[in-house]
Amino acid sequence: MAPQKNVFSNILFSIVLIFIIYYNSYCCRGGTTTTSLDLHPTDEQPSDSTNEQGEILRFRGINNGHKKISAKRMMSVADFGAKGDGKTDDSKAFLKAWKKACSSKNAVDLVIPRKKTYRLKPATFKGPCKSNITIKIDGAIEASADRSDYKRDVRHWIIFKKIQNLVVEGDGTIDGKGDIWWKNSCKINKSRPCTHAPTALTFKECNNLTVENITIKDAQQMHLSFQKCMKVEAHNLLITAPEKSPNTDGIHVTRTQNITIINSVIGTGDDCISIVSGSRNVQATNTTCGPGHGISIGSLGSGNSEAHVSDVIVDTAIFNGTTNGVRIKTWQGGSGNAGNISFQNIVMYNVKNPIIIDQNYCDQDDPCDEQESAVQISDVIYKNITGTSASEVAVYFDCSKNYPCQDIVLQDINLVRDEDGKAATSSCKNVKLTQVGKVSPGCSRDQLKEWFLKRIEEEEEKEEDIFHGYDQVVYYTNH
C-alpha cells in the first residue's frame, strides 16, 4: 500500500501546482476575476516572468514570493548635455548628472564615455547621496587651462565631498594640464611669488571609498589627495608628471585612517606618496616610484604645530632614480609623534637618499632657526632593503638633539654605492637604534660614541648632571 500512497500524493501535488499556475495565468492576464495577489513591493515593476517566479517562490514558502530585483541605474554625462569635444566647458553638465545620480534612490553607474574628452572648470561633487554611486571614467577629463577659472578656490580642481560608498574606476584619464601652473611657480621662476596651485583630484570626508584603475597625469600641484577620509582602497593607479614639475605629489594622505594603496605606479616631481598629520593605519603595498622624491612621512610640525602619524606600513616597493627612498621629515619647533612605522621588502635603483630621517627639515630659502622642541620619532623598522645609492651616504639619520629618534631598527640592509658594489656610508646623529642581521651600511660605533661624548660635554658646560636624560642616549647592538 505504501507505494500506492506515494503515487497518489505525487498526483495530488501536481494537480495543486497546475491549478495555482492556471489560476495565476487566468486572473492576472486578462481573466474576469478581479482578485489579484500583489507579490512585489510597490516600487518594483516586475515583468510577466518575474510574476511567475514570485508565485513559485511563494508556493515554496521562500521570501513570501518576493524576488530581489537589481534596480541599479546607468547614466551618462552625455545625457545631461556634456559634449566631450575637448573644447566645450562641460562642468555644468557634469554637475547636473551628479545631482541626478546623488538624489536617486537606486544605486547608479555614472559613465564618462570613452573616446571623448571633457573639459572641466573647478567642480565640487557633494554628498551625502541617497544611494551608492559608481563613477566610470572611461574617457578623458581635462582641466581648464585658464588660471582665472580658479579664483574662487585656487587649491582644488575636482572635489568629492562627504560621500559614502563611492567607487571611482575606469581606464580613462584625468589630466590637470599643469604646465601653465608650473611655469608660474616660484620654484621654477624665482621672480614669481610663491602661491598655491590646485590639487587635481580631492576626496574629502568620504567613507568606504574605492578609487581604482584610473590614470591621473600632469596635475597643477598634487595629483590625488585623501583628506579626513575613512576606509579607503586605492588600487592599480597610474600617476605621472615630469620630474621637474613642482610640488606634484602623487598621492597625499592627510587626517585619513584605514587606507590601503596597492599596485600603483607613480612618477612625479615630488613625493610619490606623502603621509601627513592625523593619518593612521596606512598601508602602501607593491608601489613603483620614480621619478620623484620617494615615499615620505611628513613634513610634520611646520609652524610649531602638533602632528601625529602612526601605524604605517610600506611593503614591497621599487624606487628608481628618486631623490629619496623612504623618508621621515619634521620641522624644528613642532610637537607630537610619528611611530609604529615599517619600511620593508624594498629595492632601490640609483636613489640619492635611500633611507633618511630628517628632524631638521627646512624647505625655505632662509635658514631655519634652531628650536628646542621636535616631533618625536620612534618605533621605526627598516627591513630587507637592498639596491644602489646615487650618493655616498645611503643611510642618513639627522635627529633632534633634545628629542632623539627612539627605537629605530635596521634589519637586513644591503645598500651599495653603485652597481660595482662600492661601499656606501652612513651618517647617524642623535639616534637610539638596534641593528639585526647583516646591515650595510650601518651606524658605526664611532658615530654613536661621538654624539654621546658631545652630549656629555654640553651637559657639563651647563653645569648640569652629566647623567641628566641618560635614558635617551643612543645605544648600539649588533646581533
ABEGO torsion letter per residue (X at the ends): XAAAAAAAAAAAAAAAAAAAAAAAAAAAAGBABABBBBABBAABBBBAAAAAAAAAAAAAGBGGGBBBBBABBBBBAAAAGBAGAGABBAAAAAAAAAAAAAABABBBBBBBBBGBBBBBBBBBBBOBBABBBBBBBABBBBBBABAAAAAABAABABBBBGBBGBBBBEABBBBAGAAAAAAABAAABAABBBBBBBBABBBBGBBGBBBBGBBBBGBABBABBBBGBBGBBBBGBBBBBBAABBGBBABBBBGBBGBBBBGBBBBBABBABBBBBGBBGBBBBGBBBOBEAEBBBOBBGBGGBBBBBBGBBBBGBBBBGBABBBBBBBBBGBBEBBBGBBBBGBBBBGBABABBBBAABBBBABBBBBBABBBBBBGBBBBGBBEBBABABABBBBBBAABBBBGBBBBGBBBBABAAGBBBBBBBBGBBBBBBEBBOBBBBAAAAAAAAAAAAAAAAAAGBBAABGAAABBBBBBX
